[in-house]
Amino acid sequence: MRRHPVAAVLATSAAVVCVVTPWLVEPPLEVRLLAGLLTGLTWWAAARLAGAAAAGVREVLRGRARPAGLAAGMAAVLVLAGCGGAPASPPAAAPAWRPVVGAAPELPGGTPVRVRIGLGDAPTDEARARRAVEELVRGGGLTRSTLLIAVPTGSGWLDDDAVAALEELTGGDLATVTVQYAQHPSWVEYLRGTDRAARSATTLLGAVRAQLATLPAAERPRLLIFGESLGATAAAAAVTAVGDVDGCLLAGRPGSAGAAPVPGCTDVGNDDDPVTRWRPGLVVAPRGGLPWLPAVTFWQVTGALVGALDQPEGSGHRYGATLADDWARLGAEPPGGGPAPGPVGPLRAHSR
């Protein structure tokens, strides 16, 4: 500390700011303190790196630079500069997979069809997609007016309340198909870097589109796709790769706040959802309309992920039945028909 007083002052100040300033979602005290510690360490390292870079420049100007040390310092600076690039999926947790679903409730338009295919039902994405289509056909899902592809999170969890909101809005004239692609929390799937979510969703959308193409145009149901959290990232990838859907709703898509919209999709994010704002580049660059301080905001948003699911619906990383209005804006008609509201823009924030 005595040798580097500037770095010590900056690190301490940043840590205090991180702990005492408002957060998106109020975390436990120990999370605040840990985030403050990590903020301080980040600022300490950045200050020391800046000092080393300045010393290297002085050595160059004096003709005494050591090539190896200078190259290492410049490489570190370039790596940090590159952190401001594309967003990535955050470590969002998810409840466990529930493979068995009871009978859907009877609604004015009939009984909704629900098809869920687990990892153990077939060995590959292609086989699971085929099994899903077979079950849709067998259950009469293609005779419904609306067909929903619901992409689950990394553990296979699906927001049943969000699906139920669409079932009620369509009066039960809906078929929903879900295919599990992994059995780990979303953050584990992100760290594994296997892109299994995107591959599974793209394969399923392609298989469903191929089956619909065998029907007369007048008999094809409306095709919607929905994903939440990591499932939203996968649904966006599927629409980008395959396209040709009648509506796409993405709830709590990682890194979506301030990002370019996905063509053909509507992003929905709660104002206090840290998942929509988290990205590695938040360490060094602002995004998503948040008040921002280098490193401070990143560690605050990262810490807020811990309690993002421990919130009521419509707050944090919880959506559920609050998506009913967004389903309506995608053109889903309520029981008895009537004009649907017009389309919304690429990002609709839930303020609560």
C-alpha positions in Angstrom: 0.0 0.0 0.0 2.8 2.4 0.9 4.6 1.8 -2.3 1.4 2.4 -4.4 -0.7 5.0 -2.6 -2.6 6.1 -5.6 -3.7 2.6 -6.4 -4.7 2.1 -2.8 -6.8 5.2 -2.7 -8.6 4.4 -5.9 -9.2 0.8 -4.9 -10.6 1.8 -1.5 -12.8 4.5 -2.9 -14.2 2.2 -5.6 -14.9 -0.5 -3.0 -16.8 1.9 -0.8 -18.9 3.2 -3.7 -19.8 -0.3 -4.8 -21.0 -1.2 -1.3 -23.0 1.9 -0.4 -24.6 3.0 -3.7 -28.0 1.6 -4.9 -28.2 -1.7 -6.7 -30.6 -3.1 -9.2 -31.7 -5.8 -6.9 -31.0 -5.6 -3.2 -28.6 -8.5 -2.3 -27.6 -10.0 1.0 -25.0 -8.0 3.0 -22.3 -10.6 2.3 -22.8 -10.3 -1.4 -22.4 -6.5 -1.2 -19.2 -6.8 0.8 -17.8 -9.5 -1.6 -18.6 -7.3 -4.6 -16.9 -4.3 -2.9 -13.8 -6.4 -2.3 -13.7 -7.6 -5.9 -14.3 -4.0 -7.1 -11.3 -2.8 -5.0 -9.1 -5.5 -6.3 -10.1 -4.7 -9.9 -9.3 -1.1 -9.4 -6.0 -1.9 -7.7 -5.0 -4.1 -10.6 -6.1 -1.5 -13.2 -4.2 1.2 -11.4 -1.0 -0.9 -11.2 -1.3 -1.8 -14.8 -1.7 1.8 -15.8 1.3 2.7 -13.7 3.3 0.0 -15.3 2.2 1.1 -18.8 3.2 4.7 -18.0 6.6 3.5 -16.7 7.1 1.5 -19.9 6.4 4.6 -22.0 8.9 6.6 -20.1 11.5 3.8 -20.6 10.8 3.9 -24.3 11.2 7.6 -24.5 14.5 7.3 -22.6 15.7 4.5 -24.9 15.9 1.9 -22.0 12.8 -0.2 -22.8 12.9 -3.9 -22.2 11.1 -5.5 -25.3 9.7 -8.5 -23.4 8.2 -6.5 -20.6 6.8 -3.8 -23.0 5.2 -6.5 -25.2 3.6 -8.1 -22.2 2.2 -4.8 -20.9 0.8 -3.8 -24.3 -0.8 -7.3 -24.7 -2.6 -6.8 -21.3 -3.9 -3.4 -22.4 -5.2 -4.8 -25.6 -7.0 -7.7 -23.8 -8.7 -5.2 -21.5 -9.7 -3.0 -24.4 -11.2 -6.0 -26.1 -13.5 -6.7 -23.1 -16.0 -4.1 -24.4 -17.1 -6.3 -27.3 -20.1 -8.5 -27.8 -22.4 -9.5 -24.9 -22.4 -12.9 -23.4 -24.9 -15.0 -21.4 -24.6 -14.4 -17.7 -24.6 -17.0 -15.0 -28.4 -17.1 -14.5 -29.6 -19.9 -12.2 -32.7 -22.1 -13.0 -34.9 -24.5 -11.1 -34.7 -28.2 -11.8 -36.2 -29.9 -14.9 -39.7 -31.1 -14.5 -40.3 -33.8 -17.2 -43.9 -34.8 -16.3 -46.7 -32.3 -16.8 -50.3 -32.9 -15.8 -53.3 -32.5 -18.0 -53.8 -28.9 -19.2 -56.9 -27.2 -17.9 -60.1 -27.0 -19.9 -60.6 -23.5 -21.4 -63.2 -22.0 -23.7 -61.3 -22.8 -26.9 -60.6 -26.4 -25.8 -57.8 -28.2 -23.9 -54.3 -27.0 -24.7 -51.8 -29.5 -26.0 -48.5 -29.7 -24.1 -45.6 -31.7 -25.5 -42.3 -31.9 -23.5 -39.4 -34.1 -24.6 -36.6 -34.8 -22.2 -33.0 -35.7 -22.7 -33.7 -39.3 -22.1 -36.4 -39.5 -24.7 -33.9 -39.6 -27.6 -30.1 -39.4 -28.0 -29.6 -36.4 -30.3 -31.1 -33.0 -31.0 -32.4 -34.3 -34.3 -34.0 -37.3 -32.7 -35.6 -35.3 -30.0 -37.0 -32.8 -32.5 -38.5 -35.7 -34.5 -40.0 -37.1 -31.4 -41.5 -33.7 -30.5 -43.1 -33.4 -33.9 -44.5 -36.9 -33.7 -46.1 -36.2 -30.4 -47.5 -32.9 -31.7 -49.1 -34.7 -34.6 -50.4 -37.6 -32.3 -51.8 -35.1 -29.8 -53.6 -33.0 -32.3 -51.3 -30.0 -31.8 -51.2 -29.1 -35.4 -55.0 -28.6 -35.4 -54.7 -25.7 -32.9 -54.8 -22.2 -34.1 -51.5 -21.3 -32.5 -48.4 -23.4 -32.0 -45.8 -22.3 -29.5 -42.2 -23.5 -29.4 -41.1 -22.8 -25.8 -37.3 -23.0 -25.3 -36.3 -23.9 -21.7 -33.4 -22.8 -19.7 -30.2 -24.8 -19.2 -31.7 -27.2 -16.7 -34.8 -27.7 -18.8 -37.0 -25.5 -16.7 -39.9 -23.7 -18.4 -41.8 -20.7 -17.1 -45.2 -22.4 -16.9 -47.0 -19.2 -15.8 -45.8 -17.5 -19.0 -47.2 -20.4 -21.1 -50.4 -20.4 -19.1 -50.9 -16.7 -19.9 -50.9 -17.5 -23.6 -53.1 -20.5 -23.1 -55.7 -18.3 -21.4 -55.3 -15.6 -24.0 -56.1 -18.1 -26.8 -58.9 -19.7 -24.9 -56.9 -23.0 -24.8 -56.6 -23.2 -28.6 -52.9 -23.6 -28.3 -50.2 -26.3 -28.6 -46.9 -25.9 -26.8 -43.8 -28.0 -27.5 -40.6 -28.0 -25.4 -37.4 -30.0 -25.8 -34.8 -30.3 -23.1 -31.2 -29.9 -24.3 -29.2 -30.1 -21.0 -29.6 -30.7 -17.3 -27.3 -28.0 -15.9 -28.1 -24.5 -14.6 -27.8 -21.9 -17.4 -24.5 -20.5 -16.0 -22.9 -24.0 -16.2 -24.1 -24.3 -19.9 -22.6 -20.9 -20.6 -19.2 -21.8 -19.1 -19.2 -25.1 -21.0 -19.5 -23.1 -24.2 -21.2 -25.9 -26.1 -24.0 -23.9 -27.7 -26.3 -26.8 -27.1 -29.2 -24.4 -26.4 -29.0 -22.7 -29.8 -28.5 -26.0 -31.6 -31.5 -27.6 -30.0 -33.8 -24.7 -30.6 -32.7 -24.3 -34.2 -33.2 -28.0 -34.9 -36.6 -28.0 -33.3 -37.8 -24.9 -35.2 -36.5 -26.4 -38.5 -38.4 -29.7 -37.8 -41.6 -27.9 -36.9 -41.4 -25.7 -40.0 -40.8 -28.8 -42.2 -43.9 -30.5 -40.7 -46.1 -27.4 -41.1 -45.0 -27.1 -44.8 -46.8 -30.4 -45.4 -50.1 -28.8 -44.5 -52.3 -26.6 -46.8 -51.4 -23.0 -46.1 -55.0 -22.3 -44.8 -54.7 -25.1 -42.2 -51.3 -24.1 -40.7 -51.4 -22.7 -37.2 -49.7 -19.5 -36.3 -46.1 -20.3 -35.2 -44.7 -18.5 -32.1 -41.4 -19.0 -30.3 -40.6 -18.1 -26.8 -37.6 -18.3 -24.5 -36.6 -16.9 -21.1 -33.1 -16.3 -19.9 -30.7 -18.7 -21.7 -33.8 -20.0 -23.5 -34.3 -16.5 -25.0 -30.7 -16.5 -26.3 -31.4 -19.9 -28.0 -34.8 -18.8 -29.4 -33.1 -15.7 -30.9 -30.4 -17.9 -32.5 -33.1 -20.2 -33.9 -35.1 -17.3 -35.5 -31.9 -15.9 -36.9 -30.9 -19.2 -38.4 -34.3 -20.5 -39.6 -36.7 -17.5 -39.5 -40.2 -17.8 -40.8 -42.1 -17.4 -37.5 -45.3 -15.4 -36.8 -44.0 -14.0 -33.5 -41.0 -14.3 -31.2 -41.0 -13.2 -27.5 -37.7 -13.1 -25.6 -38.0 -12.6 -21.8 -34.9 -11.6 -19.8 -32.5 -12.3 -22.7 -28.9 -12.1 -21.3 -27.2 -8.9 -22.3 -30.2 -7.5 -24.2 -30.4 -4.1 -22.5 -28.9 -1.6 -24.9 -28.1 -4.3 -27.5 -29.2 -4.4 -31.1 -32.6 -6.0 -31.5 -33.0 -9.4 -33.0 -35.0 -9.0 -36.3 -38.4 -10.5 -36.0 -38.3 -10.7 -32.1 -39.6 -8.6 -29.2 -37.4 -8.4 -26.2 -39.0 -8.0 -22.8 -37.0 -7.0 -19.7 -37.9 -5.9 -16.2 -36.2 -2.6 -15.3 -34.4 -4.2 -12.4 -33.4 -7.5 -14.1 -29.6 -7.7 -13.8 -29.5 -10.6 -16.3 -30.5 -8.3 -19.2 -27.6 -6.0 -18.3 -24.8 -8.4 -17.5 -21.9 -8.7 -19.9 -18.1 -9.0 -19.4 -17.6 -5.7 -21.2 -19.5 -3.9 -18.4 -16.2 -3.8 -16.6 -14.8 -1.1 -19.0 -17.8 0.3 -21.0 -21.3 1.4 -20.1 -24.4 0.0 -21.7 -28.2 -0.3 -21.1 -28.8 3.1 -19.7 -27.3 2.4 -16.3 -25.4 4.9 -14.2 -21.9 3.5 -14.7 -18.5 3.5 -13.1 -15.6 1.3 -14.3 -15.7 -2.1 -12.5 -18.1 -0.8 -9.9 -21.2 -1.3 -12.1 -20.0 -4.7 -13.3 -19.6 -6.1 -9.8 -22.9 -4.6 -8.7 -24.7 -6.2 -11.5 -22.9 -9.5 -11.0 -23.8 -9.5 -7.3 -27.4 -8.7 -8.1 -27.6 -12.0 -10.1 -27.6 -13.9 -6.8 -31.0 -12.6 -5.8 -32.5 -12.1 -9.3 -34.9 -15.1 -9.0 -35.9 -14.3 -5.4 -38.3 -11.6 -6.5 -42.0 -11.4 -7.1 -43.3 -11.8 -10.7 -42.6 -8.6 -12.7 -39.4 -7.9 -10.8 -35.8 -9.1 -11.1 -35.5 -12.1 -13.4 -39.1 -13.2 -12.9 -41.7 -12.8 -15.6 -44.5 -15.4 -15.7 -48.0 -14.2 -16.1 -46.8 -10.6 -16.5 -46.2 -11.4 -20.1 -49.9 -11.6 -21.0 -49.9 -8.1 -22.5 -46.8 -8.9 -24.5 -48.5 -12.1 -25.9 -51.4 -9.9 -26.9 -49.2 -7.5 -28.7 -47.8 -10.4 -30.7 -51.2 -10.9 -32.1 -52.7 -13.7 -29.8 -56.4 -13.1 -29.7 -58.4 -13.4 -26.4 -61.3 -15.8 -26.2 -64.2 -14.4 -28.4 -61.8 -12.9 -30.9 -61.4 -9.1 -31.4 -58.6 -7.0 -32.7 -55.2 -7.6 -31.2 -53.1 -4.6 -30.2 -50.5 -3.4 -32.6 -46.9 -4.6 -32.6 -44.4 -3.2 -30.1 -40.8 -2.2 -30.6 -37.8 -4.4 -30.1 -37.5 -3.9 -26.3 -40.4 -3.5 -24.0 -39.4 -2.8 -20.4 -41.7 -3.8 -17.5 -41.6 -1.0 -15.0 -42.7 -2.1 -11.5 
